[in-house]
Amino acid sequence: MFFGVFFFGLAALIMIPYTLDYASRGDTLQVFYGIVGGLVGVSFCAILVPNLRVRRKELPRGITAGYDTGDGPGLRIVFALTRKLIVILWLVVGVAFLVLRGLLFATHLSKTDDSGRSAINVGGLIIVICALALAVVMISYLALGKNRRGSVIMTPGGITLALGSAVRTIAWDEIGAVYAVLISNSRAVRINPAPDSRIRVKIGRNLIDYLQRGYYEQNMDLHAGVLGIDPALLLYLVRFYRQHPDARQELATKAVVNRMRSGELLVER
């Protein structure tokens, strides 16, 4: 995580003399490329920096006790909106960066007669086009998905994770394992179903969710960072209500928040 912040921060700094050098030469395309490249580095650092803070002393801002789910009240925790907006901004800036990189490849291709350099430029253009397509798919997934602001809902009946166009649900009695994992330097709580059970999945018309359906049926990952909750608190919260069926009715009231604040969630593994 720290290496990523250092690397992209350094890349952003390197773009400053790069941009100034081409500005003195009057090369407008390279100047814009340098500016946008610096913004890519800065925005990526903005994504990583919040993840450097792991432990949290407060409950998440987006927590609602007694939330009406349509099938009864439950505890709802929404994803941090600022984190999502920063990721979308980074992707948009990344698209601009790729477009400029593609224009540079095309410009170099038209100015060279060397077959080796031409092959490099053509290969670069192909990579840029593929990366652009992926970035556009990701932007549409984050900005236009059915569940534009993801959420986790815990009710006396089970847990629901809504993200993108997918909604995953599992009953408490169908949970086989709950444990902490590290996913791309992000701390999360992973829920696996019991051997004879599956996570129920509903997906919309989204390619990313469609391709991951099999994974969704076997894994429910609750990322503490995007939920704005302490990782240990989230882990013990899920474990407690999995192992205490008699206490699950608390999830329909403010009693669950009181238990979280008091720390009365310690259970045997």
Wavefront OBJ file of the C-alpha trace (Angstrom):
o trace
v 0.000 0.000 0.000
v 2.743 2.439 1.018
v 4.785 1.429 -2.041
v 1.814 2.216 -4.294
v 1.406 5.688 -2.788
v 5.156 6.300 -3.125
v 5.316 5.034 -6.727
v 2.343 6.986 -8.080
v 3.285 10.057 -6.058
v 6.768 9.926 -7.580
v 5.276 9.441 -11.060
v 3.129 12.553 -10.562
v 6.198 14.560 -9.526
v 8.193 13.328 -12.530
v 5.454 14.628 -14.819
v 6.141 18.212 -13.664
v 9.589 18.627 -15.340
v 8.328 16.475 -18.246
v 5.450 18.908 -18.859
v 7.616 22.011 -18.434
v 10.194 20.653 -20.887
v 7.632 20.065 -23.647
v 5.939 23.380 -22.874
v 9.238 25.123 -23.652
v 9.325 23.258 -26.979
v 5.755 24.226 -27.832
v 4.539 20.608 -28.053
v 0.912 20.988 -26.923
v -0.004 17.298 -27.127
v 2.903 16.248 -24.917
v 2.064 19.056 -22.458
v -1.506 17.806 -22.053
v -0.192 14.259 -21.763
v 2.108 15.334 -18.935
v -0.645 17.227 -17.092
v -3.140 14.378 -17.325
v -0.448 11.854 -16.396
v 0.254 13.840 -13.236
v -3.468 13.891 -12.416
v -3.610 10.104 -12.824
v -0.846 9.729 -10.240
v -2.405 12.206 -7.794
v -5.910 10.718 -8.061
v -4.586 7.180 -7.573
v -2.773 8.315 -4.427
v -6.086 9.797 -3.254
v -7.594 6.303 -3.585
v -4.789 4.585 -1.675
v -4.176 7.074 1.141
v -7.464 6.378 3.011
v -6.549 2.662 3.073
v -3.428 3.490 5.093
v -5.764 4.184 8.004
v -6.863 0.741 9.137
v -8.321 0.997 12.653
v -11.291 3.253 13.392
v -12.633 4.464 16.721
v -16.047 5.632 15.521
v -18.989 3.861 13.962
v -19.461 4.500 10.228
v -21.438 7.574 9.229
v -23.606 5.589 6.849
v -25.066 3.273 9.488
v -28.829 3.068 10.018
v -30.498 0.910 12.670
v -34.059 -0.243 12.046
v -33.799 0.388 8.295
v -36.928 -0.712 6.415
v -35.789 -3.323 3.893
v -39.275 -4.136 2.633
v -39.089 -7.526 4.354
v -38.642 -6.111 7.828
v -36.200 -3.790 9.609
v -32.456 -4.353 9.728
v -29.034 -2.759 10.202
v -27.874 -0.967 7.044
v -24.335 0.263 6.336
v -23.804 2.111 3.042
v -20.539 2.403 1.156
v -18.575 5.627 1.568
v -19.661 7.836 -1.339
v -16.436 9.877 -1.459
v -14.334 6.747 -2.071
v -16.508 5.763 -5.019
v -16.416 9.270 -6.512
v -12.616 9.333 -6.284
v -12.392 5.990 -8.100
v -14.722 7.247 -10.855
v -12.654 10.445 -11.140
v -9.468 8.386 -11.442
v -11.048 6.272 -14.192
v -12.227 9.367 -16.097
v -8.766 10.926 -15.873
v -7.331 7.558 -16.886
v -9.511 7.537 -20.007
v -8.205 10.985 -20.958
v -4.644 9.762 -20.347
v -5.180 6.717 -22.572
v -6.711 8.824 -25.352
v -3.682 11.131 -25.317
v -1.327 8.144 -25.211
v -3.153 6.696 -28.223
v -2.827 9.983 -30.110
v 0.904 9.992 -29.403
v 1.240 6.433 -30.716
v -0.717 7.405 -33.847
v 1.429 10.522 -34.356
v 4.662 8.548 -33.997
v 3.315 5.886 -36.357
v 2.641 8.439 -39.090
v 6.104 9.979 -38.759
v 8.288 6.877 -38.859
v 9.335 4.571 -41.675
v 11.118 2.124 -39.381
v 9.247 -1.213 -39.314
v 10.346 -1.975 -35.750
v 9.075 1.335 -34.360
v 5.887 0.985 -36.395
v 5.227 -2.420 -34.819
v 5.769 -0.949 -31.335
v 3.351 1.896 -32.048
v 0.711 -0.462 -33.460
v 1.059 -2.723 -30.421
v 0.750 0.310 -28.153
v -2.439 1.395 -29.927
v -3.981 -2.056 -29.462
v -3.168 -2.021 -25.738
v -4.629 1.485 -25.395
v -7.868 0.453 -27.132
v -8.255 -2.596 -24.855
v -7.541 -0.515 -21.734
v -10.043 2.129 -22.876
v -12.755 -0.492 -23.316
v -12.082 -1.869 -19.829
v -12.122 1.620 -18.278
v -15.449 2.453 -19.934
v -16.966 -0.801 -18.635
v -15.745 -0.015 -15.103
v -17.131 3.538 -15.223
v -20.531 2.271 -16.362
v -20.442 -0.396 -13.624
v -19.760 2.150 -10.879
v -21.794 5.091 -12.146
v -24.749 3.439 -13.861
v -25.256 0.247 -11.856
v -28.610 -0.532 -10.274
v -27.116 -0.148 -6.789
v -25.129 3.034 -7.403
v -24.285 3.292 -3.727
v -23.491 -0.139 -2.382
v -24.736 -1.297 0.982
v -24.685 -4.145 3.475
v -27.898 -5.004 5.302
v -28.059 -7.363 8.283
v -31.492 -8.552 9.357
v -32.619 -11.292 11.755
v -32.926 -13.489 8.651
v -29.495 -12.969 7.086
v -27.051 -10.663 5.291
v -27.502 -8.860 1.971
v -24.739 -7.190 -0.053
v -25.857 -4.891 -2.876
v -23.187 -3.607 -5.265
v -23.278 -2.687 -8.933
v -26.121 -4.615 -10.543
v -25.738 -7.591 -8.190
v -27.535 -8.378 -4.945
v -26.192 -11.246 -2.821
v -28.126 -12.720 0.102
v -27.374 -15.493 2.579
v -29.282 -16.669 5.652
v -27.426 -16.842 8.954
v -27.943 -20.597 9.218
v -26.467 -21.095 5.726
v -23.126 -19.469 6.611
v -20.277 -21.961 6.799
v -17.311 -19.695 7.597
v -16.539 -16.082 8.485
v -12.933 -14.889 8.434
v -10.693 -11.899 7.739
v -8.955 -11.584 4.354
v -6.731 -9.095 2.557
v -7.946 -8.314 -0.980
v -5.746 -5.993 -3.065
v -4.394 -4.422 0.150
v -7.962 -3.864 1.383
v -9.062 -5.540 4.627
v -12.316 -7.408 4.302
v -14.517 -9.978 5.996
v -15.267 -12.973 3.792
v -18.390 -15.070 4.218
v -18.540 -18.564 2.699
v -21.708 -20.669 2.577
v -21.991 -24.077 4.216
v -21.122 -27.069 1.965
v -24.745 -27.727 0.973
v -25.669 -24.056 0.552
v -25.062 -21.189 -1.858
v -25.255 -17.441 -1.682
v -28.379 -16.351 -3.554
v -27.416 -13.965 -6.353
v -29.519 -11.619 -8.469
v -27.730 -9.739 -11.237
v -28.755 -7.185 -13.826
v -27.458 -6.684 -17.338
v -23.839 -6.093 -16.439
v -20.955 -8.032 -17.959
v -18.721 -7.783 -14.871
v -21.363 -9.219 -12.538
v -22.331 -11.873 -15.096
v -18.748 -13.129 -15.389
v -18.357 -13.245 -11.596
v -21.637 -15.002 -10.789
v -19.889 -18.238 -9.829
v -17.592 -16.359 -7.455
v -20.540 -14.452 -5.970
v -22.328 -17.724 -5.154
v -19.393 -18.879 -3.011
v -18.012 -15.637 -1.559
v -19.456 -12.523 0.024
v -16.685 -9.983 0.695
v -17.489 -7.109 3.054
v -14.770 -4.460 2.656
v -14.295 -2.585 5.917
v -12.608 0.403 4.269
v -15.418 1.252 1.865
v -17.968 0.727 4.646
v -16.026 3.072 6.929
v -16.025 0.548 9.773
v -13.232 -0.920 11.883
v -12.205 -4.294 10.356
v -12.155 -6.100 13.707
v -15.560 -4.690 14.660
v -17.064 -5.872 11.362
v -15.575 -9.351 11.803
v -16.863 -9.756 15.359
v -20.249 -8.303 14.400
v -20.869 -10.959 11.745
v -19.450 -13.765 13.872
v -21.527 -12.825 16.914
v -24.895 -12.918 15.175
v -23.956 -16.046 13.269
v -23.244 -17.869 16.537
v -26.069 -16.334 18.610
v -29.439 -16.989 16.933
v -31.244 -15.816 20.071
v -29.723 -12.324 19.688
v -30.511 -11.784 15.990
v -33.706 -9.868 16.717
v -31.415 -7.054 17.899
v -30.571 -6.414 14.240
v -34.086 -5.039 13.768
v -33.615 -2.428 16.498
v -31.072 0.031 17.866
v -29.896 -2.632 20.281
v -27.319 -3.754 17.704
v -25.736 -0.285 17.689
v -25.586 -0.298 21.485
v -23.871 -3.679 21.389
v -21.353 -2.404 18.825
v -20.552 0.615 20.982
v -20.183 -1.435 24.151
v -17.967 -3.998 22.443
v -20.073 -6.962 23.604
v -19.317 -8.975 20.482
v -16.540 -11.298 21.585
v -17.304 -14.923 20.792
v -15.358 -18.147 20.568
v -14.216 -19.054 17.070
l 1 2 3 4 5 6 7 8 9 10 11 12 13 14 15 16 17 18 19 20 21 22 23 24 25 26 27 28 29 30 31 32 33 34 35 36 37 38 39 40 41 42 43 44 45 46 47 48 49 50 51 52 53 54 55 56 57 58 59 60 61 62 63 64 65 66 67 68 69 70 71 72 73 74 75 76 77 78 79 80 81 82 83 84 85 86 87 88 89 90 91 92 93 94 95 96 97 98 99 100 101 102 103 104 105 106 107 108 109 110 111 112 113 114 115 116 117 118 119 120 121 122 123 124 125 126 127 128 129 130 131 132 133 134 135 136 137 138 139 140 141 142 143 144 145 146 147 148 149 150 151 152 153 154 155 156 157 158 159 160 161 162 163 164 165 166 167 168 169 170 171 172 173 174 175 176 177 178 179 180 181 182 183 184 185 186 187 188 189 190 191 192 193 194 195 196 197 198 199 200 201 202 203 204 205 206 207 208 209 210 211 212 213 214 215 216 217 218 219 220 221 222 223 224 225 226 227 228 229 230 231 232 233 234 235 236 237 238 239 240 241 242 243 244 245 246 247 248 249 250 251 252 253 254 255 256 257 258 259 260 261 262 263 264 265 266 267 268 269
